[in-house]
Amino acid sequence: MNYDLTPELVASDLGWPEGPTVMPDGSVVFVESYRSQLTVVGKDAKARQFAYVTGAPNSCVLGSDGALYVCQNGGTVGPWRAAEMSVPSIQRVRPGGKPEILVTEVDGIKLNGPNDLVFAPDGTLVWTDPGTYNPASPDPSYIFALSPDGKATVKVAFPEPVFPNGVVVEADGSIVWDESYTGHVRRLRTDGKIEDLGRMPGKNPILDGMAIAKDGSLLVTDLVGEGFHVLARDGTPKGFVRTGGCPTNLAFDGETLWVTDASVLASSAEPNYAGRLWRMTFPGGGAPTYKGAIQMKAKP
């Protein structure tokens, strides 16, 4: 299928934007890793600080409690290190507020670099933890989950590092993720079996963010492909949408598709502020999104 979509530039001069989520008023909140903050863009198309969270936030998602849940990788974007490093964790933050750390380890495994997160239909928070991007000396790869009552579990402990990156949860509770090191997309079914949906087209696909279209198709951004793949639920490629730049992640608001674009690969120890936020119309729109709220138990 030929997806002839025209991206509209909404905001620029962003410092590694990623992990967008749509607010009830239609504004978009996303992370700016190089600025150690969450940023909001409203109808006036101006980027403003939503909350400073230290380190390098990698993604955020809106909860049913009105708070933003954040993947905090600790302070890295490739070789870059934040001025104020943080502990790798899942954070919760409200507009202008200070981040609350919810989780720093799961079943004795310390978080190493949470990357992307999403709420499942039952309110469980699911996130990928691939550590720092370093194919020459890769960190262990995990997918974790945090139930509404605050109980954290390991969903997938990968036998070999694959850098699980973008993640979505389908209506039946199946978890789907993409892998930056392998170029593959996989699904953890509710019966515990893992399906390989195949390697994405291209010589060297480096996959990043994900979203689900209304018809169940999967959208997968490709940092070096300068756009995103569209594939059927069984992994069959349906097409490719070129955005240019270095698209990191995407989020639906009806038929409006928001795309964060870092503009360049994270290959320098110096921060880059050429990132952009794009908007386009995607026929059919997105699948319903889910929200949850985590009630952490008080420590004895």
Residue pairs with C-beta under 8 A, 6 or more apart in sequence:
1 230
1 238
1 239
2 239
3 230
3 239
3 240
3 241
5 241
5 280
5 281
5 282
6 280
7 243
7 244
7 259
7 278
7 279
7 280
8 278
8 279
8 280
9 276
9 277
9 278
10 41
10 45
10 276
10 277
10 278
10 279
11 41
11 45
11 46
11 47
11 276
11 277
12 274
12 275
12 276
12 277
13 47
13 273
13 274
13 275
14 32
14 39
14 47
14 260
14 273
14 274
14 275
14 276
14 277
15 32
15 33
15 34
15 35
15 271
15 272
15 273
15 275
16 31
16 32
16 33
16 34
16 56
16 77
16 248
16 262
16 266
16 271
16 272
16 275
17 30
17 31
17 32
17 39
17 248
17 260
17 261
17 262
17 275
17 276
17 277
18 30
18 31
18 33
18 58
18 59
18 208
18 209
18 248
18 249
18 260
18 262
19 30
19 31
19 57
19 58
19 59
19 60
19 61
19 71
19 116
19 117
19 209
19 248
19 249
19 260
20 28
20 29
20 30
20 60
20 249
20 250
20 251
20 258
20 260
20 277
21 28
21 29
21 30
21 60
21 61
21 62
21 68
21 251
22 28
22 62
22 251
22 252
22 253
22 258
22 289
23 29
23 40
23 62
25 42
26 42
26 43
26 253
27 40
27 41
27 42
27 43
28 40
28 41
28 251
28 253
28 258
28 277
29 38
29 39
29 40
29 50
29 60
29 62
29 68
30 38
30 39
30 41
30 60
30 249
30 258
30 260
30 277
31 37
31 38
31 39
31 57
31 58
31 59
31 60
31 70
32 38
32 39
32 57
32 275
33 56
33 57
33 58
33 73
33 77
34 56
34 77
34 80
34 271
34 272
34 273
35 49
36 52
36 53
36 54
36 55
36 56
36 57
36 75
36 82
36 83
36 84
37 49
37 50
37 51
37 52
37 53
37 57
38 49
38 50
38 51
38 53
38 57
38 60
38 68
38 70
38 93
39 47
39 48
39 49
39 50
40 47
40 48
40 49
40 50
40 95
41 47
41 48
41 277
42 48
47 277
50 68
50 95
50 96
51 68
51 93
51 94
51 95
51 96
51 97
51 98
51 99
53 70
53 72
53 86
53 91
53 93
53 99
54 72
54 75
54 82
54 84
54 85
54 86
54 99
55 72
55 73
55 74
55 75
55 82
55 84
55 85
55 86
55 87
56 72
56 73
56 74
56 75
56 76
56 77
56 80
56 82
56 86
57 70
57 71
57 72
57 73
57 91
58 71
58 72
58 73
58 113
58 114
58 115
58 116
59 70
59 71
59 115
59 116
59 117
59 127
59 209
59 249
60 68
60 69
60 70
60 71
60 117
61 68
61 69
61 117
61 118
61 119
61 125
62 68
62 69
62 291
63 69
63 92
63 119
63 291
63 292
63 293
63 294
64 123
64 291
64 292
64 293
65 293
66 94
67 92
67 93
67 94
67 293
68 92
68 93
68 94
69 90
69 91
69 92
69 102
69 117
69 119
69 125
69 294
70 90
70 91
70 92
70 93
70 99
70 117
71 90
71 114
71 115
71 116
71 117
71 127
72 86
72 87
72 88
72 89
72 90
72 91
72 99
72 101
72 114
73 88
73 113
73 114
73 115
73 132
74 82
74 85
74 86
74 87
74 88
74 89
74 113
75 81
75 82
75 84
75 85
75 86
76 82
76 113
76 132
77 266
77 271
78 133
78 265
78 266
78 267
78 268
78 269
79 266
79 267
79 268
79 269
80 266
80 268
80 269
80 270
80 271
81 269
87 101
87 104
87 111
88 104
88 110
88 111
88 112
88 113
88 114
88 129
89 101
89 102
89 103
89 104
89 111
89 114
90 101
90 102
90 103
90 111
90 114
90 117
90 125
90 127
90 146
91 99
91 100
91 101
91 102
92 99
92 100
92 102
92 294
93 99
93 100
102 146
102 150
102 294
102 296
103 111
103 144
103 146
103 152
104 110
104 111
105 111
106 142
106 144
106 152
106 153
106 154
107 152
107 153
107 154
109 142
109 154
111 129
111 144
112 129
112 130
112 131
112 132
112 139
112 140
113 129
113 130
113 131
113 132
113 139
114 127
114 128
114 129
115 127
115 128
115 129
115 130
115 164
115 165
116 127
116 128
116 165
116 166
116 167
116 209
116 210
116 249
117 125
117 126
117 127
117 128
117 167
118 125
118 126
118 127
118 167
118 168
118 169
118 290
119 125
119 126
119 169
119 289
119 290
119 291
119 292
120 126
120 145
120 169
120 173
120 175
120 290
120 292
121 169
121 171
121 173
121 290
122 148
122 173
122 292
123 147
123 148
123 290
123 291
123 292
123 293
124 145
124 146
124 147
124 148
124 292
125 145
125 146
125 292
125 294
126 143
126 144
126 145
126 146
126 155
126 167
126 169
126 175
127 143
127 144
127 145
127 146
127 167
128 141
128 142
128 143
128 164
128 165
128 166
128 167
128 177
129 141
129 142
129 143
129 144
129 164
130 139
130 141
130 142
130 161
130 162
130 163
130 164
130 165
130 180
131 138
131 139
131 140
131 141
131 161
131 163
132 139
133 163
133 180
133 266
135 163
135 181
138 161
138 163
138 181
139 161
140 157
140 158
140 161
141 158
141 160
141 161
141 162
141 163
141 164
142 154
142 156
142 157
142 158
142 164
143 154
143 155
143 156
143 164
143 167
143 175
143 177
143 188
144 152
144 153
144 154
144 155
145 152
145 153
145 155
146 152
146 153
146 294
147 153
147 294
148 292
148 293
148 294
148 295
149 295
149 297
150 294
150 295
150 296
150 297
155 175
155 188
156 164
156 175
156 188
156 194
158 164
161 181
162 179
162 180
162 181
162 182
162 184
163 179
163 180
163 181
163 182
164 177
164 178
164 179
165 177
165 178
165 179
165 180
165 207
165 208
165 209
166 177
166 178
166 207
166 208
166 209
166 210
166 220
166 221
166 249
167 175
167 176
167 177
167 210
168 175
168 176
168 177
168 210
168 211
168 212
168 218
169 175
169 176
169 290
170 176
170 187
170 212
170 216
170 233
170 287
171 287
171 288
172 190
173 190
174 187
174 188
174 189
174 190
175 187
175 188
176 185
176 186
176 187
176 188
176 197
176 210
176 212
176 218
177 185
177 186
177 188
177 210
178 184
178 185
178 200
178 207
178 208
178 210
178 220
179 185
179 186
179 207
180 206
180 207
180 208
180 223
182 199
183 199
183 200
183 202
183 204
183 205
183 206
183 207
184 196
184 197
184 198
184 199
184 200
185 197
185 198
185 200
185 207
185 218
185 220
185 231
185 235
186 194
186 195
186 196
186 197
187 194
187 195
187 197
188 194
189 195
195 235
196 235
197 218
197 231
197 234
197 235
198 231
198 235
199 205
200 207
200 220
200 222
200 225
200 229
200 231
200 237
201 229
201 237
201 240
202 222
202 224
202 225
204 224
205 222
205 224
205 225
205 229
206 222
206 223
206 224
206 225
207 220
207 221
207 222
207 223
208 220
208 221
208 222
208 223
208 247
208 248
208 249
209 220
209 221
209 247
209 248
209 249
209 250
209 260
210 218
210 219
210 220
210 221
210 249
210 250
211 218
211 219
211 250
211 251
211 252
211 257
211 286
212 218
212 219
212 252
212 286
212 287
213 219
213 230
213 252
213 282
213 284
213 285
213 286
213 287
214 284
214 285
214 286
214 287
215 284
216 232
216 233
216 287
217 230
217 231
217 232
217 233
217 238
218 229
218 230
218 231
218 232
218 233
219 228
219 229
219 230
219 250
219 257
220 228
220 229
220 231
221 227
221 228
221 247
221 248
221 249
221 250
221 259
222 228
222 229
222 247
223 246
223 247
223 248
223 262
223 265
224 246
224 265
225 240
226 242
226 243
226 244
226 245
226 246
226 247
227 240
227 241
227 242
227 243
227 244
227 247
228 240
228 241
228 243
228 247
228 250
228 259
229 237
229 239
229 240
230 237
230 238
230 239
230 240
230 241
231 237
231 238
232 238
241 280
243 259
243 261
243 278
244 261
245 261
245 262
245 263
245 264
245 276
246 261
246 262
246 263
246 264
246 265
247 259
247 260
247 261
247 262
247 278
248 260
248 261
248 262
249 259
249 260
250 257
250 258
250 259
250 260
251 257
251 258
251 286
252 258
252 282
252 285
252 286
252 287
252 289
253 286
254 285
254 286
255 281
255 282
255 283
255 284
255 285
255 286
256 279
256 280
256 281
256 282
256 285
257 279
257 280
257 281
257 282
257 286
258 277
258 278
258 279
259 277
259 278
259 279
259 280
260 275
260 276
260 277
260 278
261 275
261 276
261 277
261 278
262 272
262 275
263 272
263 274
263 275
263 276
264 272
264 274
